[in-house]
Amino acid sequence: MPEVGKLKYASRRYVNFDGFEPGLSVGDAKSLLENARLAYTEKAVANASETVVELKLENNSYLQFFMMEGRPSLASVQAYSEHVGA
């Protein structure tokens, strides 16, 4: 079981995602991944969630696209630990 501890927040932390920003189209995201030589699988999502397209990377990360202004647009970047229980 993971240890339970206090979360510590640091103010004004910025992360550079090298072009991956909110509202990015699926095609542009695929181009960035291909230029970086990162393998991915694409999945269309048809369930009750807001996600309509998901790109899964080999490192247990996901790019999730919601419908915005009539097209799937990048809304969420999810990164999961490879450690069981984390």
PDB file of N, CA, C and O in Angstrom, chain B, residues numbered from 101:
ATOM      1  N   MET B 101       0.848  -1.185   0.000  1.00  0.00           N
ATOM      2  CA  MET B 101       0.000   0.000   0.000  1.00  0.00           C
ATOM      3  C   MET B 101       0.890   1.242   0.000  1.00  0.00           C
ATOM      4  O   MET B 101       1.900   1.293   0.701  1.00  0.00           O
ATOM      5  N   PRO B 102       0.507   2.233  -0.785  1.00  0.00           N
ATOM      6  CA  PRO B 102       1.282   3.484  -0.751  1.00  0.00           C
ATOM      7  C   PRO B 102       1.155   4.160   0.608  1.00  0.00           C
ATOM      8  O   PRO B 102       0.133   4.053   1.284  1.00  0.00           O
ATOM      9  N   GLU B 103       2.209   4.851   0.984  1.00  0.00           N
ATOM     10  CA  GLU B 103       2.174   5.574   2.249  1.00  0.00           C
ATOM     11  C   GLU B 103       1.292   6.809   2.120  1.00  0.00           C
ATOM     12  O   GLU B 103       1.265   7.470   1.081  1.00  0.00           O
ATOM     13  N   VAL B 104       0.577   7.102   3.188  1.00  0.00           N
ATOM     14  CA  VAL B 104      -0.261   8.295   3.210  1.00  0.00           C
ATOM     15  C   VAL B 104       0.547   9.408   3.854  1.00  0.00           C
ATOM     16  O   VAL B 104       1.062   9.252   4.961  1.00  0.00           O
ATOM     17  N   GLY B 105       0.654  10.504   3.174  1.00  0.00           N
ATOM     18  CA  GLY B 105       1.428  11.620   3.707  1.00  0.00           C
ATOM     19  C   GLY B 105       0.774  12.931   3.327  1.00  0.00           C
ATOM     20  O   GLY B 105      -0.228  12.962   2.613  1.00  0.00           O
ATOM     21  N   LYS B 106       1.349  13.998   3.810  1.00  0.00           N
ATOM     22  CA  LYS B 106       0.817  15.313   3.506  1.00  0.00           C
ATOM     23  C   LYS B 106       1.281  15.738   2.123  1.00  0.00           C
ATOM     24  O   LYS B 106       2.445  15.560   1.764  1.00  0.00           O
ATOM     25  N   LEU B 107       0.372  16.296   1.362  1.00  0.00           N
ATOM     26  CA  LEU B 107       0.734  16.847   0.068  1.00  0.00           C
ATOM     27  C   LEU B 107       1.318  18.232   0.267  1.00  0.00           C
ATOM     28  O   LEU B 107       0.833  19.011   1.087  1.00  0.00           O
ATOM     29  N   LYS B 108       2.352  18.528  -0.483  1.00  0.00           N
ATOM     30  CA  LYS B 108       2.958  19.847  -0.409  1.00  0.00           C
ATOM     31  C   LYS B 108       2.832  20.489  -1.784  1.00  0.00           C
ATOM     32  O   LYS B 108       3.203  19.897  -2.798  1.00  0.00           O
ATOM     33  N   TYR B 109       2.318  21.676  -1.803  1.00  0.00           N
ATOM     34  CA  TYR B 109       2.146  22.410  -3.040  1.00  0.00           C
ATOM     35  C   TYR B 109       3.177  23.521  -3.124  1.00  0.00           C
ATOM     36  O   TYR B 109       3.442  24.211  -2.140  1.00  0.00           O
ATOM     37  N   ALA B 110       3.750  23.687  -4.287  1.00  0.00           N
ATOM     38  CA  ALA B 110       4.682  24.773  -4.522  1.00  0.00           C
ATOM     39  C   ALA B 110       3.990  25.776  -5.440  1.00  0.00           C
ATOM     40  O   ALA B 110       3.334  25.401  -6.412  1.00  0.00           O
ATOM     41  N   SER B 111       4.145  27.022  -5.124  1.00  0.00           N
ATOM     42  CA  SER B 111       3.480  28.037  -5.940  1.00  0.00           C
ATOM     43  C   SER B 111       4.223  28.257  -7.252  1.00  0.00           C
ATOM     44  O   SER B 111       5.446  28.135  -7.325  1.00  0.00           O
ATOM     45  N   ARG B 112       3.459  28.579  -8.273  1.00  0.00           N
ATOM     46  CA  ARG B 112       3.970  28.987  -9.580  1.00  0.00           C
ATOM     47  C   ARG B 112       4.992  28.045 -10.190  1.00  0.00           C
ATOM     48  O   ARG B 112       6.095  28.455 -10.552  1.00  0.00           O
ATOM     49  N   ARG B 113       4.616  26.782 -10.299  1.00  0.00           N
ATOM     50  CA  ARG B 113       5.457  25.813 -11.003  1.00  0.00           C
ATOM     51  C   ARG B 113       4.949  25.718 -12.428  1.00  0.00           C
ATOM     52  O   ARG B 113       3.745  25.582 -12.648  1.00  0.00           O
ATOM     53  N   TYR B 114       5.832  25.787 -13.383  1.00  0.00           N
ATOM     54  CA  TYR B 114       5.454  25.723 -14.785  1.00  0.00           C
ATOM     55  C   TYR B 114       6.126  24.516 -15.421  1.00  0.00           C
ATOM     56  O   TYR B 114       7.290  24.220 -15.150  1.00  0.00           O
ATOM     57  N   VAL B 115       5.383  23.834 -16.262  1.00  0.00           N
ATOM     58  CA  VAL B 115       5.900  22.663 -16.953  1.00  0.00           C
ATOM     59  C   VAL B 115       5.829  22.938 -18.445  1.00  0.00           C
ATOM     60  O   VAL B 115       4.796  23.378 -18.950  1.00  0.00           O
ATOM     61  N   ASN B 116       6.911  22.684 -19.145  1.00  0.00           N
ATOM     62  CA  ASN B 116       6.947  22.858 -20.591  1.00  0.00           C
ATOM     63  C   ASN B 116       6.651  21.516 -21.243  1.00  0.00           C
ATOM     64  O   ASN B 116       7.408  20.561 -21.068  1.00  0.00           O
ATOM     65  N   PHE B 117       5.558  21.435 -21.990  1.00  0.00           N
ATOM     66  CA  PHE B 117       5.165  20.197 -22.646  1.00  0.00           C
ATOM     67  C   PHE B 117       5.552  20.191 -24.127  1.00  0.00           C
ATOM     68  O   PHE B 117       4.980  19.428 -24.905  1.00  0.00           O
ATOM     69  N   ASP B 118       6.499  21.016 -24.523  1.00  0.00           N
ATOM     70  CA  ASP B 118       7.031  21.039 -25.895  1.00  0.00           C
ATOM     71  C   ASP B 118       5.942  21.074 -26.961  1.00  0.00           C
ATOM     72  O   ASP B 118       5.942  20.249 -27.875  1.00  0.00           O
ATOM     73  N   GLY B 119       5.017  22.020 -26.849  1.00  0.00           N
ATOM     74  CA  GLY B 119       3.997  22.193 -27.872  1.00  0.00           C
ATOM     75  C   GLY B 119       2.657  21.569 -27.551  1.00  0.00           C
ATOM     76  O   GLY B 119       1.658  21.898 -28.190  1.00  0.00           O
ATOM     77  N   PHE B 120       2.610  20.681 -26.582  1.00  0.00           N
ATOM     78  CA  PHE B 120       1.338  20.086 -26.188  1.00  0.00           C
ATOM     79  C   PHE B 120       0.652  21.062 -25.240  1.00  0.00           C
ATOM     80  O   PHE B 120       1.070  21.244 -24.096  1.00  0.00           O
ATOM     81  N   GLU B 121      -0.412  21.684 -25.743  1.00  0.00           N
ATOM     82  CA  GLU B 121      -1.110  22.680 -24.945  1.00  0.00           C
ATOM     83  C   GLU B 121      -2.605  22.495 -25.109  1.00  0.00           C
ATOM     84  O   GLU B 121      -3.046  21.883 -26.081  1.00  0.00           O
ATOM     85  N   PRO B 122      -3.395  23.013 -24.176  1.00  0.00           N
ATOM     86  CA  PRO B 122      -4.846  22.863 -24.256  1.00  0.00           C
ATOM     87  C   PRO B 122      -5.380  23.360 -25.598  1.00  0.00           C
ATOM     88  O   PRO B 122      -4.978  24.414 -26.091  1.00  0.00           O
ATOM     89  N   GLY B 123      -6.283  22.590 -26.169  1.00  0.00           N
ATOM     90  CA  GLY B 123      -6.907  22.957 -27.427  1.00  0.00           C
ATOM     91  C   GLY B 123      -6.199  22.416 -28.662  1.00  0.00           C
ATOM     92  O   GLY B 123      -6.698  22.587 -29.774  1.00  0.00           O
ATOM     93  N   LEU B 124      -5.044  21.764 -28.496  1.00  0.00           N
ATOM     94  CA  LEU B 124      -4.296  21.199 -29.612  1.00  0.00           C
ATOM     95  C   LEU B 124      -5.150  20.149 -30.325  1.00  0.00           C
ATOM     96  O   LEU B 124      -5.824  19.354 -29.671  1.00  0.00           O
ATOM     97  N   SER B 125      -5.127  20.141 -31.646  1.00  0.00           N
ATOM     98  CA  SER B 125      -5.918  19.154 -32.390  1.00  0.00           C
ATOM     99  C   SER B 125      -5.247  17.785 -32.326  1.00  0.00           C
ATOM    100  O   SER B 125      -4.060  17.676 -32.018  1.00  0.00           O
ATOM    101  N   VAL B 126      -6.022  16.746 -32.621  1.00  0.00           N
ATOM    102  CA  VAL B 126      -5.489  15.381 -32.623  1.00  0.00           C
ATOM    103  C   VAL B 126      -4.384  15.260 -33.670  1.00  0.00           C
ATOM    104  O   VAL B 126      -3.341  14.665 -33.402  1.00  0.00           O
ATOM    105  N   GLY B 127      -4.602  15.815 -34.851  1.00  0.00           N
ATOM    106  CA  GLY B 127      -3.598  15.747 -35.913  1.00  0.00           C
ATOM    107  C   GLY B 127      -2.295  16.416 -35.526  1.00  0.00           C
ATOM    108  O   GLY B 127      -1.216  15.889 -35.797  1.00  0.00           O
ATOM    109  N   ASP B 128      -2.390  17.576 -34.894  1.00  0.00           N
ATOM    110  CA  ASP B 128      -1.177  18.277 -34.457  1.00  0.00           C
ATOM    111  C   ASP B 128      -0.461  17.498 -33.358  1.00  0.00           C
ATOM    112  O   ASP B 128       0.769  17.455 -33.328  1.00  0.00           O
ATOM    113  N   ALA B 129      -1.213  16.890 -32.467  1.00  0.00           N
ATOM    114  CA  ALA B 129      -0.613  16.081 -31.398  1.00  0.00           C
ATOM    115  C   ALA B 129       0.112  14.870 -31.982  1.00  0.00           C
ATOM    116  O   ALA B 129       1.213  14.530 -31.549  1.00  0.00           O
ATOM    117  N   LYS B 130      -0.505  14.228 -32.959  1.00  0.00           N
ATOM    118  CA  LYS B 130       0.138  13.079 -33.613  1.00  0.00           C
ATOM    119  C   LYS B 130       1.425  13.511 -34.301  1.00  0.00           C
ATOM    120  O   LYS B 130       2.426  12.798 -34.239  1.00  0.00           O
ATOM    121  N   SER B 131       1.413  14.667 -34.954  1.00  0.00           N
ATOM    122  CA  SER B 131       2.617  15.173 -35.620  1.00  0.00           C
ATOM    123  C   SER B 131       3.739  15.415 -34.619  1.00  0.00           C
ATOM    124  O   SER B 131       4.889  15.057 -34.874  1.00  0.00           O
ATOM    125  N   LEU B 132       3.411  16.021 -33.481  1.00  0.00           N
ATOM    126  CA  LEU B 132       4.426  16.258 -32.447  1.00  0.00           C
ATOM    127  C   LEU B 132       5.000  14.941 -31.926  1.00  0.00           C
ATOM    128  O   LEU B 132       6.208  14.824 -31.719  1.00  0.00           O
ATOM    129  N   LEU B 133       4.127  13.948 -31.714  1.00  0.00           N
ATOM    130  CA  LEU B 133       4.587  12.640 -31.235  1.00  0.00           C
ATOM    131  C   LEU B 133       5.480  11.961 -32.274  1.00  0.00           C
ATOM    132  O   LEU B 133       6.523  11.403 -31.934  1.00  0.00           O
ATOM    133  N   GLU B 134       5.068  12.011 -33.533  1.00  0.00           N
ATOM    134  CA  GLU B 134       5.860  11.386 -34.590  1.00  0.00           C
ATOM    135  C   GLU B 134       7.205  12.082 -34.762  1.00  0.00           C
ATOM    136  O   GLU B 134       8.221  11.418 -34.964  1.00  0.00           O
ATOM    137  N   ASN B 135       7.225  13.414 -34.685  1.00  0.00           N
ATOM    138  CA  ASN B 135       8.492  14.155 -34.790  1.00  0.00           C
ATOM    139  C   ASN B 135       9.429  13.821 -33.641  1.00  0.00           C
ATOM    140  O   ASN B 135      10.649  13.843 -33.804  1.00  0.00           O
ATOM    141  N   ALA B 136       8.860  13.510 -32.476  1.00  0.00           N
ATOM    142  CA  ALA B 136       9.668  13.135 -31.308  1.00  0.00           C
ATOM    143  C   ALA B 136       9.968  11.636 -31.286  1.00  0.00           C
ATOM    144  O   ALA B 136      10.616  11.139 -30.365  1.00  0.00           O
ATOM    145  N   ARG B 137       9.494  10.921 -32.305  1.00  0.00           N
ATOM    146  CA  ARG B 137       9.679   9.462 -32.418  1.00  0.00           C
ATOM    147  C   ARG B 137       9.091   8.721 -31.218  1.00  0.00           C
ATOM    148  O   ARG B 137       9.689   7.779 -30.698  1.00  0.00           O
ATOM    149  N   LEU B 138       7.913   9.164 -30.792  1.00  0.00           N
ATOM    150  CA  LEU B 138       7.211   8.506 -29.690  1.00  0.00           C
ATOM    151  C   LEU B 138       6.062   7.684 -30.250  1.00  0.00           C
ATOM    152  O   LEU B 138       5.211   8.201 -30.973  1.00  0.00           O
ATOM    153  N   ALA B 139       6.043   6.402 -29.912  1.00  0.00           N
ATOM    154  CA  ALA B 139       4.984   5.510 -30.379  1.00  0.00           C
ATOM    155  C   ALA B 139       3.721   5.755 -29.565  1.00  0.00           C
ATOM    156  O   ALA B 139       3.788   6.074 -28.378  1.00  0.00           O
ATOM    157  N   TYR B 140       2.573   5.604 -30.210  1.00  0.00           N
ATOM    158  CA  TYR B 140       1.294   5.794 -29.543  1.00  0.00           C
ATOM    159  C   TYR B 140       0.236   4.932 -30.220  1.00  0.00           C
ATOM    160  O   TYR B 140       0.408   4.498 -31.359  1.00  0.00           O
ATOM    161  N   THR B 141      -0.846   4.694 -29.515  1.00  0.00           N
ATOM    162  CA  THR B 141      -2.020   4.052 -30.099  1.00  0.00           C
ATOM    163  C   THR B 141      -3.187   5.010 -29.930  1.00  0.00           C
ATOM    164  O   THR B 141      -3.302   5.703 -28.920  1.00  0.00           O
ATOM    165  N   GLU B 142      -4.042   5.035 -30.930  1.00  0.00           N
ATOM    166  CA  GLU B 142      -5.198   5.932 -30.908  1.00  0.00           C
ATOM    167  C   GLU B 142      -6.452   5.124 -30.641  1.00  0.00           C
ATOM    168  O   GLU B 142      -6.634   4.035 -31.186  1.00  0.00           O
ATOM    169  N   LYS B 143      -7.315   5.669 -29.793  1.00  0.00           N
ATOM    170  CA  LYS B 143      -8.566   4.996 -29.465  1.00  0.00           C
ATOM    171  C   LYS B 143      -9.693   6.023 -29.463  1.00  0.00           C
ATOM    172  O   LYS B 143      -9.603   7.063 -28.811  1.00  0.00           O
ATOM    173  N   ALA B 144     -10.752   5.715 -30.203  1.00  0.00           N
ATOM    174  CA  ALA B 144     -11.958   6.541 -30.141  1.00  0.00           C
ATOM    175  C   ALA B 144     -12.750   6.086 -28.924  1.00  0.00           C
ATOM    176  O   ALA B 144     -12.915   4.887 -28.697  1.00  0.00           O
ATOM    177  N   VAL B 145     -13.233   7.033 -28.151  1.00  0.00           N
ATOM    178  CA  VAL B 145     -13.950   6.711 -26.911  1.00  0.00           C
ATOM    179  C   VAL B 145     -15.424   7.058 -27.112  1.00  0.00           C
ATOM    180  O   VAL B 145     -15.768   8.167 -27.520  1.00  0.00           O
ATOM    181  N   ALA B 146     -16.276   6.093 -26.818  1.00  0.00           N
ATOM    182  CA  ALA B 146     -17.723   6.310 -26.948  1.00  0.00           C
ATOM    183  C   ALA B 146     -18.398   5.841 -25.665  1.00  0.00           C
ATOM    184  O   ALA B 146     -19.057   4.803 -25.635  1.00  0.00           O
ATOM    185  N   ASN B 147     -18.220   6.624 -24.611  1.00  0.00           N
ATOM    186  CA  ASN B 147     -18.882   6.303 -23.348  1.00  0.00           C
ATOM    187  C   ASN B 147     -19.398   7.603 -22.733  1.00  0.00           C
ATOM    188  O   ASN B 147     -19.460   8.628 -23.412  1.00  0.00           O
ATOM    189  N   ALA B 148     -19.757   7.567 -21.485  1.00  0.00           N
ATOM    190  CA  ALA B 148     -20.362   8.735 -20.843  1.00  0.00           C
ATOM    191  C   ALA B 148     -19.349   9.807 -20.452  1.00  0.00           C
ATOM    192  O   ALA B 148     -19.743  10.881 -19.997  1.00  0.00           O
ATOM    193  N   SER B 149     -18.053   9.541 -20.619  1.00  0.00           N
ATOM    194  CA  SER B 149     -17.042  10.540 -20.255  1.00  0.00           C
ATOM    195  C   SER B 149     -16.992  11.644 -21.305  1.00  0.00           C
ATOM    196  O   SER B 149     -17.599  11.532 -22.370  1.00  0.00           O
ATOM    197  N   GLU B 150     -16.267  12.701 -20.995  1.00  0.00           N
ATOM    198  CA  GLU B 150     -16.094  13.804 -21.940  1.00  0.00           C
ATOM    199  C   GLU B 150     -15.071  13.465 -23.024  1.00  0.00           C
ATOM    200  O   GLU B 150     -15.032  14.111 -24.071  1.00  0.00           O
ATOM    201  N   THR B 151     -14.252  12.460 -22.771  1.00  0.00           N
ATOM    202  CA  THR B 151     -13.194  12.094 -23.703  1.00  0.00           C
ATOM    203  C   THR B 151     -13.785  11.485 -24.972  1.00  0.00           C
ATOM    204  O   THR B 151     -14.649  10.611 -24.901  1.00  0.00           O
ATOM    205  N   VAL B 152     -13.314  11.953 -26.141  1.00  0.00           N
ATOM    206  CA  VAL B 152     -13.779  11.390 -27.412  1.00  0.00           C
ATOM    207  C   VAL B 152     -12.643  10.684 -28.168  1.00  0.00           C
ATOM    208  O   VAL B 152     -12.900   9.784 -28.968  1.00  0.00           O
ATOM    209  N   VAL B 153     -11.407  11.085 -27.923  1.00  0.00           N
ATOM    210  CA  VAL B 153     -10.234  10.446 -28.516  1.00  0.00           C
ATOM    211  C   VAL B 153      -9.165  10.363 -27.437  1.00  0.00           C
ATOM    212  O   VAL B 153      -9.006  11.274 -26.624  1.00  0.00           O
ATOM    213  N   GLU B 154      -8.435   9.251 -27.447  1.00  0.00           N
ATOM    214  CA  GLU B 154      -7.357   9.077 -26.474  1.00  0.00           C
ATOM    215  C   GLU B 154      -6.133   8.548 -27.212  1.00  0.00           C
ATOM    216  O   GLU B 154      -6.225   7.585 -27.974  1.00  0.00           O
ATOM    217  N   LEU B 155      -4.990   9.184 -26.981  1.00  0.00           N
ATOM    218  CA  LEU B 155      -3.726   8.690 -27.500  1.00  0.00           C
ATOM    219  C   LEU B 155      -2.944   8.134 -26.320  1.00  0.00           C
ATOM    220  O   LEU B 155      -2.648   8.853 -25.366  1.00  0.00           O
ATOM    221  N   LYS B 156      -2.607   6.842 -26.391  1.00  0.00           N
ATOM    222  CA  LYS B 156      -1.876   6.180 -25.305  1.00  0.00           C
ATOM    223  C   LYS B 156      -0.429   6.018 -25.733  1.00  0.00           C
ATOM    224  O   LYS B 156      -0.139   5.456 -26.789  1.00  0.00           O
ATOM    225  N   LEU B 157       0.485   6.522 -24.894  1.00  0.00           N
ATOM    226  CA  LEU B 157       1.906   6.393 -25.153  1.00  0.00           C
ATOM    227  C   LEU B 157       2.440   5.159 -24.449  1.00  0.00           C
ATOM    228  O   LEU B 157       1.799   4.638 -23.537  1.00  0.00           O
ATOM    229  N   GLU B 158       3.603   4.690 -24.862  1.00  0.00           N
ATOM    230  CA  GLU B 158       4.178   3.474 -24.286  1.00  0.00           C
ATOM    231  C   GLU B 158       4.623   3.638 -22.841  1.00  0.00           C
ATOM    232  O   GLU B 158       4.830   2.639 -22.152  1.00  0.00           O
ATOM    233  N   ASN B 159       4.776   4.865 -22.363  1.00  0.00           N
ATOM    234  CA  ASN B 159       5.265   5.094 -20.999  1.00  0.00           C
ATOM    235  C   ASN B 159       4.132   5.270 -19.997  1.00  0.00           C
ATOM    236  O   ASN B 159       4.315   5.912 -18.962  1.00  0.00           O
ATOM    237  N   ASN B 160       2.965   4.706 -20.294  1.00  0.00           N
ATOM    238  CA  ASN B 160       1.824   4.747 -19.379  1.00  0.00           C
ATOM    239  C   ASN B 160       1.245   6.156 -19.237  1.00  0.00           C
ATOM    240  O   ASN B 160       0.717   6.516 -18.185  1.00  0.00           O
ATOM    241  N   SER B 161       1.351   6.947 -20.308  1.00  0.00           N
ATOM    242  CA  SER B 161       0.775   8.286 -20.345  1.00  0.00           C
ATOM    243  C   SER B 161      -0.326   8.331 -21.392  1.00  0.00           C
ATOM    244  O   SER B 161      -0.308   7.575 -22.363  1.00  0.00           O
ATOM    245  N   TYR B 162      -1.284   9.223 -21.183  1.00  0.00           N
ATOM    246  CA  TYR B 162      -2.416   9.348 -22.087  1.00  0.00           C
ATOM    247  C   TYR B 162      -2.657  10.813 -22.409  1.00  0.00           C
ATOM    248  O   TYR B 162      -2.542  11.675 -21.538  1.00  0.00           O
ATOM    249  N   LEU B 163      -2.991  11.091 -23.665  1.00  0.00           N
ATOM    250  CA  LEU B 163      -3.459  12.407 -24.077  1.00  0.00           C
ATOM    251  C   LEU B 163      -4.948  12.239 -24.349  1.00  0.00           C
ATOM    252  O   LEU B 163      -5.343  11.425 -25.183  1.00  0.00           O
ATOM    253  N   GLN B 164      -5.771  13.007 -23.645  1.00  0.00           N
ATOM    254  CA  GLN B 164      -7.217  12.875 -23.788  1.00  0.00           C
ATOM    255  C   GLN B 164      -7.782  14.119 -24.459  1.00  0.00           C
ATOM    256  O   GLN B 164      -7.451  15.247 -24.093  1.00  0.00           O
ATOM    257  N   PHE B 165      -8.636  13.893 -25.444  1.00  0.00           N
ATOM    258  CA  PHE B 165      -9.217  14.959 -26.248  1.00  0.00           C
ATOM    259  C   PHE B 165     -10.720  15.016 -26.014  1.00  0.00           C
ATOM    260  O   PHE B 165     -11.408  14.001 -26.110  1.00  0.00           O
ATOM    261  N   PHE B 166     -11.223  16.202 -25.709  1.00  0.00           N
ATOM    262  CA  PHE B 166     -12.649  16.453 -25.532  1.00  0.00           C
ATOM    263  C   PHE B 166     -13.136  17.226 -26.753  1.00  0.00           C
ATOM    264  O   PHE B 166     -12.335  17.818 -27.478  1.00  0.00           O
ATOM    265  N   MET B 167     -14.448  17.222 -26.980  1.00  0.00           N
ATOM    266  CA  MET B 167     -15.015  18.031 -28.056  1.00  0.00           C
ATOM    267  C   MET B 167     -15.036  19.485 -27.599  1.00  0.00           C
ATOM    268  O   MET B 167     -15.654  19.822 -26.590  1.00  0.00           O
ATOM    269  N   MET B 168     -14.354  20.342 -28.355  1.00  0.00           N
ATOM    270  CA  MET B 168     -14.335  21.774 -28.090  1.00  0.00           C
ATOM    271  C   MET B 168     -14.464  22.490 -29.426  1.00  0.00           C
ATOM    272  O   MET B 168     -13.717  22.215 -30.365  1.00  0.00           O
ATOM    273  N   GLU B 169     -15.404  23.396 -29.501  1.00  0.00           N
ATOM    274  CA  GLU B 169     -15.624  24.168 -30.726  1.00  0.00           C
ATOM    275  C   GLU B 169     -15.790  23.267 -31.943  1.00  0.00           C
ATOM    276  O   GLU B 169     -15.306  23.581 -33.030  1.00  0.00           O
ATOM    277  N   GLY B 170     -16.476  22.145 -31.751  1.00  0.00           N
ATOM    278  CA  GLY B 170     -16.802  21.251 -32.857  1.00  0.00           C
ATOM    279  C   GLY B 170     -15.722  20.281 -33.288  1.00  0.00           C
ATOM    280  O   GLY B 170     -15.899  19.581 -34.285  1.00  0.00           O
ATOM    281  N   ARG B 171     -14.596  20.214 -32.564  1.00  0.00           N
ATOM    282  CA  ARG B 171     -13.540  19.258 -32.925  1.00  0.00           C
ATOM    283  C   ARG B 171     -12.875  18.714 -31.673  1.00  0.00           C
ATOM    284  O   ARG B 171     -12.853  19.384 -30.640  1.00  0.00           O
ATOM    285  N   PRO B 172     -12.331  17.500 -31.755  1.00  0.00           N
ATOM    286  CA  PRO B 172     -11.586  16.967 -30.611  1.00  0.00           C
ATOM    287  C   PRO B 172     -10.347  17.818 -30.350  1.00  0.00           C
ATOM    288  O   PRO B 172      -9.550  18.063 -31.256  1.00  0.00           O
ATOM    289  N   SER B 173     -10.194  18.263 -29.115  1.00  0.00           N
ATOM    290  CA  SER B 173      -9.070  19.120 -28.734  1.00  0.00           C
ATOM    291  C   SER B 173      -8.448  18.605 -27.444  1.00  0.00           C
ATOM    292  O   SER B 173      -9.145  18.086 -26.572  1.00  0.00           O
ATOM    293  N   LEU B 174      -7.137  18.754 -27.330  1.00  0.00           N
ATOM    294  CA  LEU B 174      -6.423  18.265 -26.157  1.00  0.00           C
ATOM    295  C   LEU B 174      -6.945  18.952 -24.899  1.00  0.00           C
ATOM    296  O   LEU B 174      -6.959  20.179 -24.801  1.00  0.00           O
ATOM    297  N   ALA B 175      -7.372  18.135 -23.945  1.00  0.00           N
ATOM    298  CA  ALA B 175      -7.926  18.672 -22.707  1.00  0.00           C
ATOM    299  C   ALA B 175      -7.198  18.144 -21.481  1.00  0.00           C
ATOM    300  O   ALA B 175      -7.236  18.774 -20.424  1.00  0.00           O
ATOM    301  N   SER B 176      -6.535  16.998 -21.605  1.00  0.00           N
ATOM    302  CA  SER B 176      -5.955  16.390 -20.417  1.00  0.00           C
ATOM    303  C   SER B 176      -4.738  15.558 -20.790  1.00  0.00           C
ATOM    304  O   SER B 176      -4.734  14.851 -21.797  1.00  0.00           O
ATOM    305  N   VAL B 177      -3.700  15.657 -19.956  1.00  0.00           N
ATOM    306  CA  VAL B 177      -2.530  14.789 -20.069  1.00  0.00           C
ATOM    307  C   VAL B 177      -2.470  13.996 -18.775  1.00  0.00           C
ATOM    308  O   VAL B 177      -2.347  14.567 -17.691  1.00  0.00           O
ATOM    309  N   GLN B 178      -2.558  12.678 -18.893  1.00  0.00           N
ATOM    310  CA  GLN B 178      -2.547  11.803 -17.724  1.00  0.00           C
ATOM    311  C   GLN B 178      -1.262  10.986 -17.737  1.00  0.00           C
ATOM    312  O   GLN B 178      -0.920  10.379 -18.752  1.00  0.00           O
ATOM    313  N   ALA B 179      -0.557  10.968 -16.625  1.00  0.00           N
ATOM    314  CA  ALA B 179       0.667  10.162 -16.506  1.00  0.00           C
ATOM    315  C   ALA B 179       0.515   9.284 -15.275  1.00  0.00           C
ATOM    316  O   ALA B 179       0.311   9.775 -14.165  1.00  0.00           O
ATOM    317  N   TYR B 180       0.615   7.996 -15.487  1.00  0.00           N
ATOM    318  CA  TYR B 180       0.430   7.035 -14.407  1.00  0.00           C
ATOM    319  C   TYR B 180       1.750   6.351 -14.090  1.00  0.00           C
ATOM    320  O   TYR B 180       2.580   6.126 -14.971  1.00  0.00           O
ATOM    321  N   SER B 181       1.925   6.030 -12.838  1.00  0.00           N
ATOM    322  CA  SER B 181       3.145   5.332 -12.401  1.00  0.00           C
ATOM    323  C   SER B 181       3.122   3.901 -12.905  1.00  0.00           C
ATOM    324  O   SER B 181       2.062   3.287 -13.032  1.00  0.00           O
ATOM    325  N   GLU B 182       4.287   3.387 -13.186  1.00  0.00           N
ATOM    326  CA  GLU B 182       4.403   1.999 -13.586  1.00  0.00           C
ATOM    327  C   GLU B 182       4.488   1.083 -12.373  1.00  0.00           C
ATOM    328  O   GLU B 182       4.504  -0.138 -12.526  1.00  0.00           O
ATOM    329  N   HIS B 183       4.541   1.647 -11.175  1.00  0.00           N
ATOM    330  CA  HIS B 183       4.640   0.862  -9.939  1.00  0.00           C
ATOM    331  C   HIS B 183       3.244   0.465  -9.476  1.00  0.00           C
ATOM    332  O   HIS B 183       2.348   1.307  -9.406  1.00  0.00           O
ATOM    333  N   VAL B 184       3.060  -0.781  -9.169  1.00  0.00           N
ATOM    334  CA  VAL B 184       1.764  -1.279  -8.704  1.00  0.00           C
ATOM    335  C   VAL B 184       1.402  -0.605  -7.389  1.00  0.00           C
ATOM    336  O   VAL B 184       2.223  -0.552  -6.474  1.00  0.00           O
ATOM    337  N   GLY B 185       0.199  -0.096  -7.289  1.00  0.00           N
ATOM    338  CA  GLY B 185      -0.286   0.519  -6.062  1.00  0.00           C
ATOM    339  C   GLY B 185       0.047   1.984  -5.918  1.00  0.00           C
ATOM    340  O   GLY B 185      -0.366   2.616  -4.946  1.00  0.00           O
ATOM    341  N   ALA B 186       0.784   2.542  -6.863  1.00  0.00           N
ATOM    342  CA  ALA B 186       1.153   3.955  -6.764  1.00  0.00           C
ATOM    343  C   ALA B 186       0.085   4.817  -7.369  1.00  0.00           C
ATOM    344  O   ALA B 186       0.213   6.041  -7.382  1.00  0.00           O
TER     345      ALA B 186
END
